[in-house]
Amino acid sequence: MRLFGDYWEKVALKYLQTKKLKLVKQNYNCKVGEIDIIMTDNGILIFIEVKYRKNDEWVSAAEAVTKSKQRKIIKAAQLYLLQNKKYKDWNCRFDVVSIQGTKQDPEINWIENAFY
């Protein structure tokens, strides 16, 4: 399952790099959670959750980022900031990249400021 997630995270990363975001870290893991991708854009540190769904029959990829998942990402981001003091004065935001469809025809939706 991790390989499957890695594939879609790479798709999201390439997409965001075309939008001129700069990679800081992929797959940040800590005791309170995980952050798929951390990037910067014009002095903003962005914590990005990537979600993939083949279709939205049950729930869309974006809707799969539940309040519980958001809380875990926020806690992980707080720990990341404590561990990486160079970002302590940076503005931060939480984005979601939702991907639906197939490898041949993915639909990528980048949601900036997806939650607080």
C-alpha positions as CSV (number, residue, x, y, z in Angstrom):
1,M,0.0,0.0,0.0
2,R,2.9,2.4,0.8
3,L,4.2,2.0,-2.8
4,F,0.8,3.0,-4.1
5,G,0.7,6.1,-1.9
6,D,4.3,6.9,-2.9
7,Y,3.3,7.0,-6.5
8,W,0.5,9.5,-6.0
9,E,2.7,11.6,-3.7
10,K,5.3,11.8,-6.5
11,V,2.5,12.9,-9.0
12,A,1.4,15.6,-6.6
13,L,5.0,16.7,-6.0
14,K,5.8,17.1,-9.7
15,Y,2.5,19.0,-10.1
16,L,3.4,21.4,-7.3
17,Q,6.9,21.9,-8.6
18,T,5.4,23.1,-11.9
19,K,3.7,25.7,-9.8
20,K,7.1,26.8,-8.5
21,L,6.9,25.4,-5.0
22,K,10.2,24.2,-3.5
23,L,10.5,20.8,-1.8
24,V,11.6,20.8,1.9
25,K,10.8,17.3,2.9
26,Q,8.8,14.3,1.9
27,N,7.1,11.8,4.3
28,Y,7.8,13.5,7.6
29,N,6.9,11.0,10.3
30,C,6.8,11.6,14.0
31,K,5.0,10.1,17.0
32,V,1.9,12.2,16.5
33,G,1.4,11.8,12.8
34,E,2.7,12.1,9.3
35,I,3.0,14.9,6.7
36,D,3.2,13.8,3.1
37,I,5.0,16.8,1.6
38,I,6.5,20.0,3.1
39,M,7.2,22.8,0.6
40,T,7.9,26.5,0.5
41,D,6.4,29.2,-1.7
42,N,7.4,32.9,-1.3
43,G,8.3,32.6,2.4
44,I,5.4,30.4,3.3
45,L,5.9,26.9,4.7
46,I,3.3,24.6,3.3
47,F,2.2,21.3,4.9
48,I,0.6,19.2,2.2
49,E,-1.7,16.1,2.5
50,V,-2.1,14.0,-0.6
51,K,-5.2,11.9,-1.1
52,Y,-6.0,9.6,-4.0
53,R,-9.3,8.0,-4.9
54,K,-10.0,6.2,-8.2
55,N,-13.5,7.7,-8.1
56,D,-15.7,9.5,-5.6
57,E,-18.4,6.9,-5.3
58,W,-18.1,6.8,-1.5
59,V,-16.2,9.9,-0.6
60,S,-14.0,12.3,-2.7
61,A,-10.3,12.4,-2.1
62,A,-10.6,15.9,-0.5
63,E,-13.4,14.8,1.8
64,A,-11.2,11.9,3.0
65,V,-9.1,14.5,4.9
66,T,-11.3,14.3,8.0
67,K,-11.2,16.6,11.0
68,S,-9.3,13.9,12.9
69,K,-6.7,13.6,10.1
70,Q,-6.4,17.4,10.1
71,R,-5.7,17.5,13.8
72,K,-3.0,14.9,13.4
73,I,-1.4,16.9,10.6
74,I,-1.5,20.1,12.6
75,K,0.2,18.3,15.6
76,A,2.8,16.9,13.3
77,A,3.4,20.3,11.8
78,Q,3.8,21.8,15.3
79,L,6.4,19.2,16.1
80,Y,8.2,19.8,12.8
81,L,8.4,23.5,13.6
82,L,9.8,22.8,17.1
83,Q,12.5,20.6,15.5
84,N,13.3,23.0,12.7
85,K,13.9,26.4,14.3
86,K,14.8,28.1,11.0
87,Y,11.1,28.1,10.1
88,K,9.9,29.5,13.5
89,D,9.0,32.9,12.0
90,W,7.6,31.7,8.7
91,N,3.9,31.8,7.9
92,C,2.5,28.4,7.5
93,R,-0.5,26.9,5.8
94,F,-2.1,23.5,5.2
95,D,-3.0,22.4,1.6
96,V,-4.6,19.3,0.2
97,V,-3.8,17.8,-3.2
98,S,-6.7,15.5,-4.1
99,I,-6.2,13.2,-7.1
100,Q,-8.9,11.1,-8.7
101,G,-8.9,9.0,-11.8
102,T,-6.3,6.7,-13.3
103,K,-2.6,6.8,-13.9
104,Q,-3.3,7.6,-17.5
105,D,-5.8,10.4,-16.8
106,P,-5.5,11.8,-13.2
107,E,-7.5,14.8,-12.2
108,I,-5.4,16.9,-9.8
109,N,-7.1,19.4,-7.5
110,W,-4.8,21.6,-5.4
111,I,-6.7,23.1,-2.4
112,E,-4.7,25.9,-0.8
113,N,-5.5,26.8,2.8
114,A,-7.6,23.6,3.0
115,F,-7.9,23.8,6.8
116,Y,-6.5,25.7,9.8
